[in-house]
Amino acid sequence: MKKIFDQILRYLYIKKRDPDAPTNTNIKLMHGMNRISILLFVIALIIMITRLFFKHH
């Protein structure tokens, strides 16, 4: 579980990248898509939580 959390922190540029990790175009594109999906997921969670707590009747 810690390894997954560390990878997410690296995707979001919160933690430094591993210097021994391989880098090529495909990996960079994959990490970019993962960043987008994580950010969209967080945005969707925020919207769902605000709608849950601030329902307008």
Distance bins in CASP14 RR format, pairs under 12 A and 6 or more apart:
PFRMAT RR
TARGET T0000
AUTHOR 0000-0000-0000
RMODE 2
METHOD distances of the structure
MODEL  1
1 7 0 0 0 0 0 1 0 0 0 0 0
1 8 0 0 0 0 0 1 0 0 0 0 0
2 8 0 0 0 0 0 1 0 0 0 0 0
2 9 0 0 0 0 0 1 0 0 0 0 0
2 15 0 0 0 0 0 1 0 0 0 0 0
3 9 0 0 0 0 0 1 0 0 0 0 0
3 10 0 0 0 0 0 1 0 0 0 0 0
3 15 0 0 0 0 0 1 0 0 0 0 0
3 18 0 0 0 0 0 1 0 0 0 0 0
4 10 0 0 0 0 0 1 0 0 0 0 0
4 11 0 0 0 0 0 1 0 0 0 0 0
4 34 0 0 0 0 0 1 0 0 0 0 0
4 38 0 0 0 0 0 1 0 0 0 0 0
5 11 0 0 0 0 0 1 0 0 0 0 0
5 12 0 0 0 0 0 1 0 0 0 0 0
5 14 0 0 0 0 0 1 0 0 0 0 0
5 15 0 0 0 0 1 0 0 0 0 0 0
5 38 0 0 0 0 0 1 0 0 0 0 0
6 12 0 0 0 0 0 1 0 0 0 0 0
6 14 0 0 0 0 1 0 0 0 0 0 0
6 15 1 0 0 1 0 0 0 0 0 0 0
6 16 0 0 0 0 0 1 0 0 0 0 0
6 17 0 0 0 0 0 1 0 0 0 0 0
6 18 0 0 0 0 1 0 0 0 0 0 0
6 21 0 0 0 0 0 1 0 0 0 0 0
7 14 0 0 0 0 0 1 0 0 0 0 0
7 15 0 0 0 0 1 0 0 0 0 0 0
7 17 0 0 0 0 0 1 0 0 0 0 0
7 18 0 0 0 0 1 0 0 0 0 0 0
7 21 0 0 0 0 0 1 0 0 0 0 0
7 30 0 0 0 0 0 1 0 0 0 0 0
7 31 0 0 0 0 1 0 0 0 0 0 0
7 34 0 0 0 0 1 0 0 0 0 0 0
7 35 0 0 0 0 0 1 0 0 0 0 0
7 38 0 0 0 0 0 1 0 0 0 0 0
8 14 0 0 0 0 1 0 0 0 0 0 0
8 15 0 0 0 0 1 0 0 0 0 0 0
8 31 0 0 0 0 0 1 0 0 0 0 0
8 34 0 0 0 0 1 0 0 0 0 0 0
8 35 0 0 0 0 1 0 0 0 0 0 0
8 37 0 0 0 0 0 1 0 0 0 0 0
8 38 1 0 0 1 0 0 0 0 0 0 0
8 39 0 0 0 0 0 1 0 0 0 0 0
8 41 0 0 0 0 0 1 0 0 0 0 0
8 42 0 0 0 0 0 1 0 0 0 0 0
9 15 1 1 0 0 0 0 0 0 0 0 0
9 16 0 0 0 0 1 0 0 0 0 0 0
9 17 0 0 0 0 0 1 0 0 0 0 0
9 18 0 0 0 0 0 1 0 0 0 0 0
9 35 0 0 0 0 0 1 0 0 0 0 0
9 38 0 0 0 0 0 1 0 0 0 0 0
10 16 1 0 0 1 0 0 0 0 0 0 0
10 17 1 0 1 0 0 0 0 0 0 0 0
10 18 1 0 0 1 0 0 0 0 0 0 0
10 19 0 0 0 0 0 1 0 0 0 0 0
10 21 0 0 0 0 1 0 0 0 0 0 0
10 27 0 0 0 0 0 1 0 0 0 0 0
10 31 0 0 0 0 1 0 0 0 0 0 0
10 32 0 0 0 0 0 1 0 0 0 0 0
10 34 0 0 0 0 1 0 0 0 0 0 0
10 35 0 0 0 0 1 0 0 0 0 0 0
10 38 0 0 0 0 0 1 0 0 0 0 0
11 17 0 0 0 0 1 0 0 0 0 0 0
11 27 0 0 0 0 0 1 0 0 0 0 0
11 28 0 0 0 0 0 1 0 0 0 0 0
11 30 0 0 0 0 1 0 0 0 0 0 0
11 31 1 0 1 0 0 0 0 0 0 0 0
11 32 1 0 0 1 0 0 0 0 0 0 0
11 33 0 0 0 0 1 0 0 0 0 0 0
11 34 1 0 1 0 0 0 0 0 0 0 0
11 35 1 0 1 0 0 0 0 0 0 0 0
11 36 0 0 0 0 1 0 0 0 0 0 0
11 37 0 0 0 0 1 0 0 0 0 0 0
11 38 1 0 0 1 0 0 0 0 0 0 0
11 39 0 0 0 0 1 0 0 0 0 0 0
11 41 0 0 0 0 0 1 0 0 0 0 0
11 42 0 0 0 0 0 1 0 0 0 0 0
12 31 0 0 0 0 0 1 0 0 0 0 0
12 32 0 0 0 0 0 1 0 0 0 0 0
12 34 0 0 0 0 1 0 0 0 0 0 0
12 35 1 0 0 1 0 0 0 0 0 0 0
12 36 0 0 0 0 0 1 0 0 0 0 0
12 37 0 0 0 0 0 1 0 0 0 0 0
12 38 1 0 0 1 0 0 0 0 0 0 0
12 39 1 0 0 1 0 0 0 0 0 0 0
12 41 0 0 0 0 0 1 0 0 0 0 0
12 42 0 0 0 0 1 0 0 0 0 0 0
13 31 0 0 0 0 0 1 0 0 0 0 0
13 32 0 0 0 0 0 1 0 0 0 0 0
13 35 0 0 0 0 1 0 0 0 0 0 0
13 38 0 0 0 0 0 1 0 0 0 0 0
13 39 0 0 0 0 0 1 0 0 0 0 0
14 35 0 0 0 0 0 1 0 0 0 0 0
14 38 0 0 0 0 0 1 0 0 0 0 0
17 23 0 0 0 0 1 0 0 0 0 0 0
17 27 0 0 0 0 0 1 0 0 0 0 0
17 28 0 0 0 0 0 1 0 0 0 0 0
17 31 0 0 0 0 1 0 0 0 0 0 0
18 27 0 0 0 0 0 1 0 0 0 0 0
21 27 0 0 0 0 1 0 0 0 0 0 0
21 28 0 0 0 0 0 1 0 0 0 0 0
21 31 0 0 0 0 0 1 0 0 0 0 0
22 28 0 0 0 0 0 1 0 0 0 0 0
22 30 0 0 0 0 0 1 0 0 0 0 0
22 31 0 0 0 0 0 1 0 0 0 0 0
23 29 0 0 0 0 0 1 0 0 0 0 0
23 30 0 0 0 0 0 1 0 0 0 0 0
23 31 0 0 0 0 1 0 0 0 0 0 0
24 30 0 0 0 0 1 0 0 0 0 0 0
24 31 0 0 0 0 0 1 0 0 0 0 0
25 31 0 0 0 0 0 1 0 0 0 0 0
25 32 0 0 0 0 0 1 0 0 0 0 0
26 32 0 0 0 0 0 1 0 0 0 0 0
26 33 0 0 0 0 0 1 0 0 0 0 0
27 33 0 0 0 0 0 1 0 0 0 0 0
27 34 0 0 0 0 0 1 0 0 0 0 0
28 34 0 0 0 0 0 1 0 0 0 0 0
28 35 0 0 0 0 0 1 0 0 0 0 0
29 35 0 0 0 0 0 1 0 0 0 0 0
29 36 0 0 0 0 0 1 0 0 0 0 0
30 36 0 0 0 0 0 1 0 0 0 0 0
30 37 0 0 0 0 0 1 0 0 0 0 0
31 37 0 0 0 0 0 1 0 0 0 0 0
31 38 0 0 0 0 0 1 0 0 0 0 0
32 38 0 0 0 0 1 0 0 0 0 0 0
32 39 0 0 0 0 0 1 0 0 0 0 0
33 39 0 0 0 0 0 1 0 0 0 0 0
33 40 0 0 0 0 0 1 0 0 0 0 0
34 40 0 0 0 0 0 1 0 0 0 0 0
34 41 0 0 0 0 0 1 0 0 0 0 0
35 41 0 0 0 0 0 1 0 0 0 0 0
35 42 0 0 0 0 0 1 0 0 0 0 0
36 42 0 0 0 0 0 1 0 0 0 0 0
36 43 0 0 0 0 0 1 0 0 0 0 0
37 43 0 0 0 0 0 1 0 0 0 0 0
37 44 0 0 0 0 0 1 0 0 0 0 0
38 44 0 0 0 0 0 1 0 0 0 0 0
38 45 0 0 0 0 0 1 0 0 0 0 0
39 45 0 0 0 0 0 1 0 0 0 0 0
39 46 0 0 0 0 0 1 0 0 0 0 0
40 46 0 0 0 0 0 1 0 0 0 0 0
40 47 0 0 0 0 0 1 0 0 0 0 0
41 47 0 0 0 0 0 1 0 0 0 0 0
41 48 0 0 0 0 0 1 0 0 0 0 0
42 48 0 0 0 0 0 1 0 0 0 0 0
42 49 0 0 0 0 0 1 0 0 0 0 0
43 49 0 0 0 0 0 1 0 0 0 0 0
43 50 0 0 0 0 0 1 0 0 0 0 0
44 50 0 0 0 0 0 1 0 0 0 0 0
44 51 0 0 0 0 0 1 0 0 0 0 0
45 51 0 0 0 0 0 1 0 0 0 0 0
45 52 0 0 0 0 0 1 0 0 0 0 0
46 52 0 0 0 0 0 1 0 0 0 0 0
46 53 0 0 0 0 0 1 0 0 0 0 0
46 54 0 0 0 0 0 1 0 0 0 0 0
47 53 0 0 0 0 0 1 0 0 0 0 0
47 54 0 0 0 0 0 1 0 0 0 0 0
48 54 0 0 0 0 0 1 0 0 0 0 0
48 55 0 0 0 0 0 1 0 0 0 0 0
49 55 0 0 0 0 0 1 0 0 0 0 0
50 56 0 0 0 0 0 1 0 0 0 0 0
END
